[in-house]
Amino acid sequence: MKEMKEAEAVNFAQDEASCVVFGMPNETIKRSGVDTVLSLVKIPRKVLDLC
């Protein structure tokens, strides 16, 4: 994810409150590979807004 972000991709991570297991999103957030952290239900709208 960090490499994608460095290549100008827009990355999202699911927030802890809506995750069953927060391991991978948490690691990506800690390593600065994410632009936005959102709940699972808000990610589709954000994707559509960027299209």
mmCIF entry with sequence, helices, sheets and N, C-alpha, C, O atoms, coordinates in Angstrom:
data_MODEL
# 
_entry.id   MODEL 
# 
_entity.id                         1 
_entity.type                       polymer 
_entity.pdbx_number_of_molecules   1 
# 
_entity_poly.entity_id                      1 
_entity_poly.type                           'polypeptide(L)' 
_entity_poly.nstd_linkage                   no 
_entity_poly.nstd_monomer                   no 
_entity_poly.pdbx_seq_one_letter_code       MKEMKEAEAVNFAQDEASCVVFGMPNETIKRSGVDTVLSLVKIPRKVLDLC 
_entity_poly.pdbx_seq_one_letter_code_can   MKEMKEAEAVNFAQDEASCVVFGMPNETIKRSGVDTVLSLVKIPRKVLDLC 
_entity_poly.pdbx_strand_id                 A 
# 
loop_
_entity_poly_seq.entity_id 
_entity_poly_seq.num 
_entity_poly_seq.mon_id 
_entity_poly_seq.hetero 
1 1  MET n 
1 2  LYS n 
1 3  GLU n 
1 4  MET n 
1 5  LYS n 
1 6  GLU n 
1 7  ALA n 
1 8  GLU n 
1 9  ALA n 
1 10 VAL n 
1 11 ASN n 
1 12 PHE n 
1 13 ALA n 
1 14 GLN n 
1 15 ASP n 
1 16 GLU n 
1 17 ALA n 
1 18 SER n 
1 19 CYS n 
1 20 VAL n 
1 21 VAL n 
1 22 PHE n 
1 23 GLY n 
1 24 MET n 
1 25 PRO n 
1 26 ASN n 
1 27 GLU n 
1 28 THR n 
1 29 ILE n 
1 30 LYS n 
1 31 ARG n 
1 32 SER n 
1 33 GLY n 
1 34 VAL n 
1 35 ASP n 
1 36 THR n 
1 37 VAL n 
1 38 LEU n 
1 39 SER n 
1 40 LEU n 
1 41 VAL n 
1 42 LYS n 
1 43 ILE n 
1 44 PRO n 
1 45 ARG n 
1 46 LYS n 
1 47 VAL n 
1 48 LEU n 
1 49 ASP n 
1 50 LEU n 
1 51 CYS n 
# 
_struct_asym.id          A 
_struct_asym.entity_id   1 
# 
loop_
_struct_conf.conf_type_id 
_struct_conf.id 
_struct_conf.pdbx_PDB_helix_id 
_struct_conf.beg_label_comp_id 
_struct_conf.beg_label_asym_id 
_struct_conf.beg_label_seq_id 
_struct_conf.pdbx_beg_PDB_ins_code 
_struct_conf.end_label_comp_id 
_struct_conf.end_label_asym_id 
_struct_conf.end_label_seq_id 
_struct_conf.pdbx_end_PDB_ins_code 
_struct_conf.beg_auth_comp_id 
_struct_conf.beg_auth_asym_id 
_struct_conf.beg_auth_seq_id 
_struct_conf.end_auth_comp_id 
_struct_conf.end_auth_asym_id 
_struct_conf.end_auth_seq_id 
_struct_conf.pdbx_PDB_helix_class 
_struct_conf.details 
_struct_conf.pdbx_PDB_helix_length 
HELX_P HELX_P1 AA1 LYS A 2  ? GLU A 6  ? LYS A 2  GLU A 6  1 ? 5 
HELX_P HELX_P2 AA2 GLU A 16 ? SER A 18 ? GLU A 16 SER A 18 5 ? 3 
HELX_P HELX_P3 AA3 GLY A 23 ? LYS A 30 ? GLY A 23 LYS A 30 1 ? 8 
HELX_P HELX_P4 AA4 ILE A 43 ? LEU A 50 ? ILE A 43 LEU A 50 1 ? 8 
# 
_struct_conf_type.id          HELX_P 
_struct_conf_type.criteria    ? 
_struct_conf_type.reference   ? 
# 
_struct_sheet.id               AA1 
_struct_sheet.type             ? 
_struct_sheet.number_strands   2 
_struct_sheet.details          ? 
# 
_struct_sheet_order.sheet_id     AA1 
_struct_sheet_order.range_id_1   1 
_struct_sheet_order.range_id_2   2 
_struct_sheet_order.offset       ? 
_struct_sheet_order.sense        parallel 
# 
loop_
_struct_sheet_range.sheet_id 
_struct_sheet_range.id 
_struct_sheet_range.beg_label_comp_id 
_struct_sheet_range.beg_label_asym_id 
_struct_sheet_range.beg_label_seq_id 
_struct_sheet_range.pdbx_beg_PDB_ins_code 
_struct_sheet_range.end_label_comp_id 
_struct_sheet_range.end_label_asym_id 
_struct_sheet_range.end_label_seq_id 
_struct_sheet_range.pdbx_end_PDB_ins_code 
_struct_sheet_range.beg_auth_comp_id 
_struct_sheet_range.beg_auth_asym_id 
_struct_sheet_range.beg_auth_seq_id 
_struct_sheet_range.end_auth_comp_id 
_struct_sheet_range.end_auth_asym_id 
_struct_sheet_range.end_auth_seq_id 
AA1 1 PHE A 12 ? GLN A 14 ? PHE A 12 GLN A 14 
AA1 2 THR A 36 ? LEU A 38 ? THR A 36 LEU A 38 
# 
loop_
_atom_site.group_PDB 
_atom_site.id 
_atom_site.type_symbol 
_atom_site.label_atom_id 
_atom_site.label_alt_id 
_atom_site.label_comp_id 
_atom_site.label_asym_id 
_atom_site.label_entity_id 
_atom_site.label_seq_id 
_atom_site.pdbx_PDB_ins_code 
_atom_site.Cartn_x 
_atom_site.Cartn_y 
_atom_site.Cartn_z 
_atom_site.occupancy 
_atom_site.B_iso_or_equiv 
_atom_site.pdbx_formal_charge 
_atom_site.auth_seq_id 
_atom_site.auth_comp_id 
_atom_site.auth_asym_id 
_atom_site.auth_atom_id 
_atom_site.pdbx_PDB_model_num 
ATOM 1   N N  . MET A 1 1  ? 0.827   -1.175 0.000   1.00 0.00 ? 1  MET A N  1 
ATOM 2   C CA . MET A 1 1  ? 0.000   0.000  0.000   1.00 0.00 ? 1  MET A CA 1 
ATOM 3   C C  . MET A 1 1  ? 0.878   1.248  0.000   1.00 0.00 ? 1  MET A C  1 
ATOM 4   O O  . MET A 1 1  ? 0.563   2.231  -0.671  1.00 0.00 ? 1  MET A O  1 
ATOM 5   N N  . LYS A 1 2  ? 1.967   1.210  0.745   1.00 0.00 ? 2  LYS A N  1 
ATOM 6   C CA . LYS A 1 2  ? 2.841   2.384  0.774   1.00 0.00 ? 2  LYS A CA 1 
ATOM 7   C C  . LYS A 1 2  ? 3.444   2.640  -0.601  1.00 0.00 ? 2  LYS A C  1 
ATOM 8   O O  . LYS A 1 2  ? 3.533   3.789  -1.033  1.00 0.00 ? 2  LYS A O  1 
ATOM 9   N N  . GLU A 1 3  ? 3.854   1.592  -1.284  1.00 0.00 ? 3  GLU A N  1 
ATOM 10  C CA . GLU A 1 3  ? 4.391   1.762  -2.633  1.00 0.00 ? 3  GLU A CA 1 
ATOM 11  C C  . GLU A 1 3  ? 3.329   2.309  -3.578  1.00 0.00 ? 3  GLU A C  1 
ATOM 12  O O  . GLU A 1 3  ? 3.624   3.154  -4.423  1.00 0.00 ? 3  GLU A O  1 
ATOM 13  N N  . MET A 1 4  ? 2.108   1.837  -3.439  1.00 0.00 ? 4  MET A N  1 
ATOM 14  C CA . MET A 1 4  ? 1.016   2.352  -4.263  1.00 0.00 ? 4  MET A CA 1 
ATOM 15  C C  . MET A 1 4  ? 0.799   3.836  -3.985  1.00 0.00 ? 4  MET A C  1 
ATOM 16  O O  . MET A 1 4  ? 0.638   4.629  -4.913  1.00 0.00 ? 4  MET A O  1 
ATOM 17  N N  . LYS A 1 5  ? 0.796   4.208  -2.708  1.00 0.00 ? 5  LYS A N  1 
ATOM 18  C CA . LYS A 1 5  ? 0.605   5.612  -2.342  1.00 0.00 ? 5  LYS A CA 1 
ATOM 19  C C  . LYS A 1 5  ? 1.727   6.470  -2.907  1.00 0.00 ? 5  LYS A C  1 
ATOM 20  O O  . LYS A 1 5  ? 1.478   7.564  -3.413  1.00 0.00 ? 5  LYS A O  1 
ATOM 21  N N  . GLU A 1 6  ? 2.963   5.981  -2.823  1.00 0.00 ? 6  GLU A N  1 
ATOM 22  C CA . GLU A 1 6  ? 4.097   6.714  -3.371  1.00 0.00 ? 6  GLU A CA 1 
ATOM 23  C C  . GLU A 1 6  ? 3.988   6.872  -4.893  1.00 0.00 ? 6  GLU A C  1 
ATOM 24  O O  . GLU A 1 6  ? 4.566   7.796  -5.467  1.00 0.00 ? 6  GLU A O  1 
ATOM 25  N N  . ALA A 1 7  ? 3.246   5.971  -5.542  1.00 0.00 ? 7  ALA A N  1 
ATOM 26  C CA . ALA A 1 7  ? 2.997   6.052  -6.980  1.00 0.00 ? 7  ALA A CA 1 
ATOM 27  C C  . ALA A 1 7  ? 1.725   6.843  -7.283  1.00 0.00 ? 7  ALA A C  1 
ATOM 28  O O  . ALA A 1 7  ? 1.203   6.791  -8.396  1.00 0.00 ? 7  ALA A O  1 
ATOM 29  N N  . GLU A 1 8  ? 1.228   7.580  -6.274  1.00 0.00 ? 8  GLU A N  1 
ATOM 30  C CA . GLU A 1 8  ? 0.080   8.482  -6.379  1.00 0.00 ? 8  GLU A CA 1 
ATOM 31  C C  . GLU A 1 8  ? -1.281  7.795  -6.404  1.00 0.00 ? 8  GLU A C  1 
ATOM 32  O O  . GLU A 1 8  ? -2.264  8.398  -6.832  1.00 0.00 ? 8  GLU A O  1 
ATOM 33  N N  . ALA A 1 9  ? -1.353  6.558  -5.956  1.00 0.00 ? 9  ALA A N  1 
ATOM 34  C CA . ALA A 1 9  ? -2.657  5.908  -5.783  1.00 0.00 ? 9  ALA A CA 1 
ATOM 35  C C  . ALA A 1 9  ? -3.341  6.517  -4.564  1.00 0.00 ? 9  ALA A C  1 
ATOM 36  O O  . ALA A 1 9  ? -2.678  7.035  -3.666  1.00 0.00 ? 9  ALA A O  1 
ATOM 37  N N  . VAL A 1 10 ? -4.646  6.453  -4.540  1.00 0.00 ? 10 VAL A N  1 
ATOM 38  C CA . VAL A 1 10 ? -5.420  6.892  -3.377  1.00 0.00 ? 10 VAL A CA 1 
ATOM 39  C C  . VAL A 1 10 ? -5.802  5.633  -2.616  1.00 0.00 ? 10 VAL A C  1 
ATOM 40  O O  . VAL A 1 10 ? -6.478  4.758  -3.157  1.00 0.00 ? 10 VAL A O  1 
ATOM 41  N N  . ASN A 1 11 ? -5.369  5.538  -1.354  1.00 0.00 ? 11 ASN A N  1 
ATOM 42  C CA . ASN A 1 11 ? -5.583  4.334  -0.556  1.00 0.00 ? 11 ASN A CA 1 
ATOM 43  C C  . ASN A 1 11 ? -6.507  4.597  0.617   1.00 0.00 ? 11 ASN A C  1 
ATOM 44  O O  . ASN A 1 11 ? -6.435  5.637  1.271   1.00 0.00 ? 11 ASN A O  1 
ATOM 45  N N  . PHE A 1 12 ? -7.369  3.639  0.863   1.00 0.00 ? 12 PHE A N  1 
ATOM 46  C CA . PHE A 1 12 ? -8.281  3.685  1.994   1.00 0.00 ? 12 PHE A CA 1 
ATOM 47  C C  . PHE A 1 12 ? -7.998  2.513  2.915   1.00 0.00 ? 12 PHE A C  1 
ATOM 48  O O  . PHE A 1 12 ? -7.532  1.460  2.480   1.00 0.00 ? 12 PHE A O  1 
ATOM 49  N N  . ALA A 1 13 ? -8.286  2.709  4.187   1.00 0.00 ? 13 ALA A N  1 
ATOM 50  C CA . ALA A 1 13 ? -8.231  1.606  5.141   1.00 0.00 ? 13 ALA A CA 1 
ATOM 51  C C  . ALA A 1 13 ? -9.524  1.616  5.937   1.00 0.00 ? 13 ALA A C  1 
ATOM 52  O O  . ALA A 1 13 ? -10.095 2.666  6.232   1.00 0.00 ? 13 ALA A O  1 
ATOM 53  N N  . GLN A 1 14 ? -9.958  0.433  6.270   1.00 0.00 ? 14 GLN A N  1 
ATOM 54  C CA . GLN A 1 14 ? -11.156 0.297  7.091   1.00 0.00 ? 14 GLN A CA 1 
ATOM 55  C C  . GLN A 1 14 ? -10.800 0.652  8.532   1.00 0.00 ? 14 GLN A C  1 
ATOM 56  O O  . GLN A 1 14 ? -9.741  0.266  9.027   1.00 0.00 ? 14 GLN A O  1 
ATOM 57  N N  . ASP A 1 15 ? -11.684 1.385  9.201   1.00 0.00 ? 15 ASP A N  1 
ATOM 58  C CA . ASP A 1 15 ? -11.419 1.783  10.579  1.00 0.00 ? 15 ASP A CA 1 
ATOM 59  C C  . ASP A 1 15 ? -11.580 0.612  11.551  1.00 0.00 ? 15 ASP A C  1 
ATOM 60  O O  . ASP A 1 15 ? -12.220 -0.393 11.242  1.00 0.00 ? 15 ASP A O  1 
ATOM 61  N N  . GLU A 1 16 ? -10.992 0.769  12.710  1.00 0.00 ? 16 GLU A N  1 
ATOM 62  C CA . GLU A 1 16 ? -11.001 -0.304 13.703  1.00 0.00 ? 16 GLU A CA 1 
ATOM 63  C C  . GLU A 1 16 ? -12.409 -0.655 14.170  1.00 0.00 ? 16 GLU A C  1 
ATOM 64  O O  . GLU A 1 16 ? -12.713 -1.826 14.399  1.00 0.00 ? 16 GLU A O  1 
ATOM 65  N N  . ALA A 1 17 ? -13.262 0.345  14.310  1.00 0.00 ? 17 ALA A N  1 
ATOM 66  C CA . ALA A 1 17 ? -14.615 0.109  14.823  1.00 0.00 ? 17 ALA A CA 1 
ATOM 67  C C  . ALA A 1 17 ? -15.442 -0.804 13.922  1.00 0.00 ? 17 ALA A C  1 
ATOM 68  O O  . ALA A 1 17 ? -16.301 -1.536 14.414  1.00 0.00 ? 17 ALA A O  1 
ATOM 69  N N  . SER A 1 18 ? -15.198 -0.774 12.617  1.00 0.00 ? 18 SER A N  1 
ATOM 70  C CA . SER A 1 18 ? -16.001 -1.600 11.711  1.00 0.00 ? 18 SER A CA 1 
ATOM 71  C C  . SER A 1 18 ? -15.278 -2.867 11.256  1.00 0.00 ? 18 SER A C  1 
ATOM 72  O O  . SER A 1 18 ? -15.813 -3.622 10.443  1.00 0.00 ? 18 SER A O  1 
ATOM 73  N N  . CYS A 1 19 ? -14.077 -3.109 11.767  1.00 0.00 ? 19 CYS A N  1 
ATOM 74  C CA . CYS A 1 19 ? -13.299 -4.306 11.402  1.00 0.00 ? 19 CYS A CA 1 
ATOM 75  C C  . CYS A 1 19 ? -13.566 -5.467 12.347  1.00 0.00 ? 19 CYS A C  1 
ATOM 76  O O  . CYS A 1 19 ? -13.755 -5.267 13.547  1.00 0.00 ? 19 CYS A O  1 
ATOM 77  N N  . VAL A 1 20 ? -13.582 -6.665 11.812  1.00 0.00 ? 20 VAL A N  1 
ATOM 78  C CA . VAL A 1 20 ? -13.592 -7.865 12.641  1.00 0.00 ? 20 VAL A CA 1 
ATOM 79  C C  . VAL A 1 20 ? -12.170 -8.108 13.133  1.00 0.00 ? 20 VAL A C  1 
ATOM 80  O O  . VAL A 1 20 ? -11.949 -8.401 14.308  1.00 0.00 ? 20 VAL A O  1 
ATOM 81  N N  . VAL A 1 21 ? -11.208 -7.983 12.216  1.00 0.00 ? 21 VAL A N  1 
ATOM 82  C CA . VAL A 1 21 ? -9.786  -8.107 12.532  1.00 0.00 ? 21 VAL A CA 1 
ATOM 83  C C  . VAL A 1 21 ? -9.104  -6.854 11.987  1.00 0.00 ? 21 VAL A C  1 
ATOM 84  O O  . VAL A 1 21 ? -9.175  -6.589 10.787  1.00 0.00 ? 21 VAL A O  1 
ATOM 85  N N  . PHE A 1 22 ? -8.453  -6.090 12.841  1.00 0.00 ? 22 PHE A N  1 
ATOM 86  C CA . PHE A 1 22 ? -7.876  -4.804 12.452  1.00 0.00 ? 22 PHE A CA 1 
ATOM 87  C C  . PHE A 1 22 ? -6.392  -4.896 12.111  1.00 0.00 ? 22 PHE A C  1 
ATOM 88  O O  . PHE A 1 22 ? -5.742  -3.863 11.953  1.00 0.00 ? 22 PHE A O  1 
ATOM 89  N N  . GLY A 1 23 ? -5.846  -6.087 11.993  1.00 0.00 ? 23 GLY A N  1 
ATOM 90  C CA . GLY A 1 23 ? -4.410  -6.275 11.799  1.00 0.00 ? 23 GLY A CA 1 
ATOM 91  C C  . GLY A 1 23 ? -3.839  -5.588 10.567  1.00 0.00 ? 23 GLY A C  1 
ATOM 92  O O  . GLY A 1 23 ? -2.973  -4.723 10.691  1.00 0.00 ? 23 GLY A O  1 
ATOM 93  N N  . MET A 1 24 ? -4.311  -5.962 9.377   1.00 0.00 ? 24 MET A N  1 
ATOM 94  C CA . MET A 1 24 ? -3.738  -5.396 8.148   1.00 0.00 ? 24 MET A CA 1 
ATOM 95  C C  . MET A 1 24 ? -4.031  -3.905 8.014   1.00 0.00 ? 24 MET A C  1 
ATOM 96  O O  . MET A 1 24 ? -3.115  -3.148 7.693   1.00 0.00 ? 24 MET A O  1 
ATOM 97  N N  . PRO A 1 25 ? -5.263  -3.443 8.243   1.00 0.00 ? 25 PRO A N  1 
ATOM 98  C CA . PRO A 1 25 ? -5.478  -1.990 8.162   1.00 0.00 ? 25 PRO A CA 1 
ATOM 99  C C  . PRO A 1 25 ? -4.601  -1.224 9.153   1.00 0.00 ? 25 PRO A C  1 
ATOM 100 O O  . PRO A 1 25 ? -4.063  -0.170 8.816   1.00 0.00 ? 25 PRO A O  1 
ATOM 101 N N  . ASN A 1 26 ? -4.456  -1.741 10.358  1.00 0.00 ? 26 ASN A N  1 
ATOM 102 C CA . ASN A 1 26 ? -3.643  -1.071 11.370  1.00 0.00 ? 26 ASN A CA 1 
ATOM 103 C C  . ASN A 1 26 ? -2.187  -0.955 10.928  1.00 0.00 ? 26 ASN A C  1 
ATOM 104 O O  . ASN A 1 26 ? -1.577  0.102  11.090  1.00 0.00 ? 26 ASN A O  1 
ATOM 105 N N  . GLU A 1 27 ? -1.630  -2.016 10.379  1.00 0.00 ? 27 GLU A N  1 
ATOM 106 C CA . GLU A 1 27 ? -0.244  -1.970 9.918   1.00 0.00 ? 27 GLU A CA 1 
ATOM 107 C C  . GLU A 1 27 ? -0.066  -0.960 8.790   1.00 0.00 ? 27 GLU A C  1 
ATOM 108 O O  . GLU A 1 27 ? 0.919   -0.222 8.759   1.00 0.00 ? 27 GLU A O  1 
ATOM 109 N N  . THR A 1 28 ? -1.005  -0.929 7.883   1.00 0.00 ? 28 THR A N  1 
ATOM 110 C CA . THR A 1 28 ? -0.927  0.023  6.772   1.00 0.00 ? 28 THR A CA 1 
ATOM 111 C C  . THR A 1 28 ? -1.031  1.458  7.270   1.00 0.00 ? 28 THR A C  1 
ATOM 112 O O  . THR A 1 28 ? -0.313  2.337  6.794   1.00 0.00 ? 28 THR A O  1 
ATOM 113 N N  . ILE A 1 29 ? -1.912  1.693  8.215   1.00 0.00 ? 29 ILE A N  1 
ATOM 114 C CA . ILE A 1 29 ? -2.052  3.040  8.798   1.00 0.00 ? 29 ILE A CA 1 
ATOM 115 C C  . ILE A 1 29 ? -0.750  3.433  9.488   1.00 0.00 ? 29 ILE A C  1 
ATOM 116 O O  . ILE A 1 29 ? -0.253  4.542  9.290   1.00 0.00 ? 29 ILE A O  1 
ATOM 117 N N  . LYS A 1 30 ? -0.194  2.529  10.300  1.00 0.00 ? 30 LYS A N  1 
ATOM 118 C CA . LYS A 1 30 ? 1.045   2.823  11.022  1.00 0.00 ? 30 LYS A CA 1 
ATOM 119 C C  . LYS A 1 30 ? 2.209   3.109  10.078  1.00 0.00 ? 30 LYS A C  1 
ATOM 120 O O  . LYS A 1 30 ? 3.104   3.882  10.419  1.00 0.00 ? 30 LYS A O  1 
ATOM 121 N N  . ARG A 1 31 ? 2.206   2.496  8.900   1.00 0.00 ? 31 ARG A N  1 
ATOM 122 C CA . ARG A 1 31 ? 3.308   2.667  7.945   1.00 0.00 ? 31 ARG A CA 1 
ATOM 123 C C  . ARG A 1 31 ? 3.036   3.777  6.924   1.00 0.00 ? 31 ARG A C  1 
ATOM 124 O O  . ARG A 1 31 ? 3.742   3.891  5.922   1.00 0.00 ? 31 ARG A O  1 
ATOM 125 N N  . SER A 1 32 ? 2.021   4.585  7.181   1.00 0.00 ? 32 SER A N  1 
ATOM 126 C CA . SER A 1 32 ? 1.680   5.740  6.330   1.00 0.00 ? 32 SER A CA 1 
ATOM 127 C C  . SER A 1 32 ? 1.334   5.351  4.895   1.00 0.00 ? 32 SER A C  1 
ATOM 128 O O  . SER A 1 32 ? 1.692   6.056  3.952   1.00 0.00 ? 32 SER A O  1 
ATOM 129 N N  . GLY A 1 33 ? 0.640   4.231  4.736   1.00 0.00 ? 33 GLY A N  1 
ATOM 130 C CA . GLY A 1 33 ? 0.241   3.797  3.402   1.00 0.00 ? 33 GLY A CA 1 
ATOM 131 C C  . GLY A 1 33 ? -1.185  4.139  3.049   1.00 0.00 ? 33 GLY A C  1 
ATOM 132 O O  . GLY A 1 33 ? -1.710  3.674  2.037   1.00 0.00 ? 33 GLY A O  1 
ATOM 133 N N  . VAL A 1 34 ? -1.822  4.957  3.887   1.00 0.00 ? 34 VAL A N  1 
ATOM 134 C CA . VAL A 1 34 ? -3.246  5.231  3.729   1.00 0.00 ? 34 VAL A CA 1 
ATOM 135 C C  . VAL A 1 34 ? -3.487  6.738  3.657   1.00 0.00 ? 34 VAL A C  1 
ATOM 136 O O  . VAL A 1 34 ? -2.857  7.518  4.371   1.00 0.00 ? 34 VAL A O  1 
ATOM 137 N N  . ASP A 1 35 ? -4.410  7.128  2.783   1.00 0.00 ? 35 ASP A N  1 
ATOM 138 C CA . ASP A 1 35 ? -4.827  8.529  2.713   1.00 0.00 ? 35 ASP A CA 1 
ATOM 139 C C  . ASP A 1 35 ? -6.004  8.804  3.633   1.00 0.00 ? 35 ASP A C  1 
ATOM 140 O O  . ASP A 1 35 ? -6.085  9.865  4.252   1.00 0.00 ? 35 ASP A O  1 
ATOM 141 N N  . THR A 1 36 ? -6.920  7.840  3.718   1.00 0.00 ? 36 THR A N  1 
ATOM 142 C CA . THR A 1 36 ? -8.148  8.033  4.472   1.00 0.00 ? 36 THR A CA 1 
ATOM 143 C C  . THR A 1 36 ? -8.516  6.753  5.201   1.00 0.00 ? 36 THR A C  1 
ATOM 144 O O  . THR A 1 36 ? -8.393  5.657  4.654   1.00 0.00 ? 36 THR A O  1 
ATOM 145 N N  . VAL A 1 37 ? -8.967  6.897  6.434   1.00 0.00 ? 37 VAL A N  1 
ATOM 146 C CA . VAL A 1 37 ? -9.474  5.776  7.226   1.00 0.00 ? 37 VAL A CA 1 
ATOM 147 C C  . VAL A 1 37 ? -10.980 5.993  7.376   1.00 0.00 ? 37 VAL A C  1 
ATOM 148 O O  . VAL A 1 37 ? -11.427 7.024  7.877   1.00 0.00 ? 37 VAL A O  1 
ATOM 149 N N  . LEU A 1 38 ? -11.748 4.999  6.930   1.00 0.00 ? 38 LEU A N  1 
ATOM 150 C CA . LEU A 1 38 ? -13.204 5.119  6.933   1.00 0.00 ? 38 LEU A CA 1 
ATOM 151 C C  . LEU A 1 38 ? -13.855 3.840  7.441   1.00 0.00 ? 38 LEU A C  1 
ATOM 152 O O  . LEU A 1 38 ? -13.246 2.770  7.448   1.00 0.00 ? 38 LEU A O  1 
ATOM 153 N N  . SER A 1 39 ? -15.107 3.978  7.866   1.00 0.00 ? 39 SER A N  1 
ATOM 154 C CA . SER A 1 39 ? -15.866 2.779  8.207   1.00 0.00 ? 39 SER A CA 1 
ATOM 155 C C  . SER A 1 39 ? -16.202 2.032  6.923   1.00 0.00 ? 39 SER A C  1 
ATOM 156 O O  . SER A 1 39 ? -16.216 2.615  5.839   1.00 0.00 ? 39 SER A O  1 
ATOM 157 N N  . LEU A 1 40 ? -16.465 0.763  7.053   1.00 0.00 ? 40 LEU A N  1 
ATOM 158 C CA . LEU A 1 40 ? -16.740 -0.079 5.887   1.00 0.00 ? 40 LEU A CA 1 
ATOM 159 C C  . LEU A 1 40 ? -17.884 0.484  5.044   1.00 0.00 ? 40 LEU A C  1 
ATOM 160 O O  . LEU A 1 40 ? -17.820 0.432  3.816   1.00 0.00 ? 40 LEU A O  1 
ATOM 161 N N  . VAL A 1 41 ? -18.913 1.012  5.670   1.00 0.00 ? 41 VAL A N  1 
ATOM 162 C CA . VAL A 1 41 ? -20.070 1.508  4.922   1.00 0.00 ? 41 VAL A CA 1 
ATOM 163 C C  . VAL A 1 41 ? -19.791 2.819  4.198   1.00 0.00 ? 41 VAL A C  1 
ATOM 164 O O  . VAL A 1 41 ? -20.538 3.179  3.288   1.00 0.00 ? 41 VAL A O  1 
ATOM 165 N N  . LYS A 1 42 ? -18.741 3.542  4.572   1.00 0.00 ? 42 LYS A N  1 
ATOM 166 C CA . LYS A 1 42 ? -18.433 4.822  3.931   1.00 0.00 ? 42 LYS A CA 1 
ATOM 167 C C  . LYS A 1 42 ? -17.432 4.701  2.777   1.00 0.00 ? 42 LYS A C  1 
ATOM 168 O O  . LYS A 1 42 ? -17.301 5.627  1.976   1.00 0.00 ? 42 LYS A O  1 
ATOM 169 N N  . ILE A 1 43 ? -16.734 3.580  2.686   1.00 0.00 ? 43 ILE A N  1 
ATOM 170 C CA . ILE A 1 43 ? -15.727 3.423  1.634   1.00 0.00 ? 43 ILE A CA 1 
ATOM 171 C C  . ILE A 1 43 ? -16.338 3.462  0.225   1.00 0.00 ? 43 ILE A C  1 
ATOM 172 O O  . ILE A 1 43 ? -15.784 4.143  -0.638  1.00 0.00 ? 43 ILE A O  1 
ATOM 173 N N  . PRO A 1 44 ? -17.450 2.766  -0.048  1.00 0.00 ? 44 PRO A N  1 
ATOM 174 C CA . PRO A 1 44 ? -17.995 2.818  -1.415  1.00 0.00 ? 44 PRO A CA 1 
ATOM 175 C C  . PRO A 1 44 ? -18.355 4.238  -1.873  1.00 0.00 ? 44 PRO A C  1 
ATOM 176 O O  . PRO A 1 44 ? -18.096 4.596  -3.022  1.00 0.00 ? 44 PRO A O  1 
ATOM 177 N N  . ARG A 1 45 ? -18.941 5.038  -0.998  1.00 0.00 ? 45 ARG A N  1 
ATOM 178 C CA . ARG A 1 45 ? -19.298 6.409  -1.362  1.00 0.00 ? 45 ARG A CA 1 
ATOM 179 C C  . ARG A 1 45 ? -18.048 7.222  -1.692  1.00 0.00 ? 45 ARG A C  1 
ATOM 180 O O  . ARG A 1 45 ? -18.054 8.004  -2.642  1.00 0.00 ? 45 ARG A O  1 
ATOM 181 N N  . LYS A 1 46 ? -16.983 7.046  -0.920  1.00 0.00 ? 46 LYS A N  1 
ATOM 182 C CA . LYS A 1 46 ? -15.737 7.768  -1.162  1.00 0.00 ? 46 LYS A CA 1 
ATOM 183 C C  . LYS A 1 46 ? -15.156 7.382  -2.507  1.00 0.00 ? 46 LYS A C  1 
ATOM 184 O O  . LYS A 1 46 ? -14.671 8.243  -3.240  1.00 0.00 ? 46 LYS A O  1 
ATOM 185 N N  . VAL A 1 47 ? -15.195 6.103  -2.843  1.00 0.00 ? 47 VAL A N  1 
ATOM 186 C CA . VAL A 1 47 ? -14.710 5.640  -4.148  1.00 0.00 ? 47 VAL A CA 1 
ATOM 187 C C  . VAL A 1 47 ? -15.513 6.289  -5.269  1.00 0.00 ? 47 VAL A C  1 
ATOM 188 O O  . VAL A 1 47 ? -14.942 6.778  -6.244  1.00 0.00 ? 47 VAL A O  1 
ATOM 189 N N  . LEU A 1 48 ? -16.834 6.295  -5.132  1.00 0.00 ? 48 LEU A N  1 
ATOM 190 C CA . LEU A 1 48 ? -17.689 6.901  -6.152  1.00 0.00 ? 48 LEU A CA 1 
ATOM 191 C C  . LEU A 1 48 ? -17.429 8.393  -6.266  1.00 0.00 ? 48 LEU A C  1 
ATOM 192 O O  . LEU A 1 48 ? -17.442 8.933  -7.373  1.00 0.00 ? 48 LEU A O  1 
ATOM 193 N N  . ASP A 1 49 ? -17.195 9.068  -5.159  1.00 0.00 ? 49 ASP A N  1 
ATOM 194 C CA . ASP A 1 49 ? -16.912 10.507 -5.182  1.00 0.00 ? 49 ASP A CA 1 
ATOM 195 C C  . ASP A 1 49 ? -15.634 10.812 -5.959  1.00 0.00 ? 49 ASP A C  1 
ATOM 196 O O  . ASP A 1 49 ? -15.522 11.871 -6.578  1.00 0.00 ? 49 ASP A O  1 
ATOM 197 N N  . LEU A 1 50 ? -14.688 9.909  -5.930  1.00 0.00 ? 50 LEU A N  1 
ATOM 198 C CA . LEU A 1 50 ? -13.416 10.122 -6.621  1.00 0.00 ? 50 LEU A CA 1 
ATOM 199 C C  . LEU A 1 50 ? -13.466 9.769  -8.114  1.00 0.00 ? 50 LEU A C  1 
ATOM 200 O O  . LEU A 1 50 ? -12.560 10.117 -8.872  1.00 0.00 ? 50 LEU A O  1 
ATOM 201 N N  . CYS A 1 51 ? -14.530 9.078  -8.524  1.00 0.00 ? 51 CYS A N  1 
ATOM 202 C CA . CYS A 1 51 ? -14.634 8.661  -9.936  1.00 0.00 ? 51 CYS A CA 1 
ATOM 203 C C  . CYS A 1 51 ? -15.082 9.797  -10.834 1.00 0.00 ? 51 CYS A C  1 
ATOM 204 O O  . CYS A 1 51 ? -15.218 9.611  -12.044 1.00 0.00 ? 51 CYS A O  1 
# 
